[in-house]
């Protein structure tokens, strides 16, 4: 799956969890945590494999269940200790959903259940990339995806993905635009601190000091 697809799935899952279990919408920190964690395995493995040659493929340490579970537990405990348990849950959910999502994506695209994608180092994908730089490999993989979008040759799978993206955008809007909302509020308070709060008009329109 592409990183933005993982982000969509992660946010959808956590927003529904918040609404169903906590009876609220995600906070900005929680929304950021789930989206960041949902793409973190790719941020770890892809550059290390494609740019630096540390791994044979882009499915290694970051995608390993043996790394993902301890990391999620550690972040969850740390978040609870600093009074942000929701952010810890969001991080764990986003990260752990990434792994089976890649396996499911491989099955839907190629008809194979590739559990080795999340079992490094016990099992590995086992083929080295022909490219030695991150930008080149990403461009090669993204090329076919972009051509299909521009040509309008959308498979049923891609149509479902686009529909899901629209649905999650609407959900994000109904949640009150978390992250963006906090950024706007922070900018407003920073401007007020820098330039002072503008005076409010008095009862007859005169300015209050």
Secondary structure, 3 states (H helix, E strand, C coil): CCHHHHHHHHHHHHHHHHHHHHCCCCCHHHHHHHHHHHHHHHHHHHHHHHHCCCCCCCCCHHHCHHHHHHHHHHHHHHHHHCCCHHHHHHHHHHHHHHHHHHHHHHHHHHCCCCHHHHCCCCCCCCCCCCCCCHHHHHHHHHHHHHHHHHHCCCCHHHHHHHHHHHHHHHHHHHCCCCCHHHHHHHHHHHHHHHHCCCCCECCCCCECC
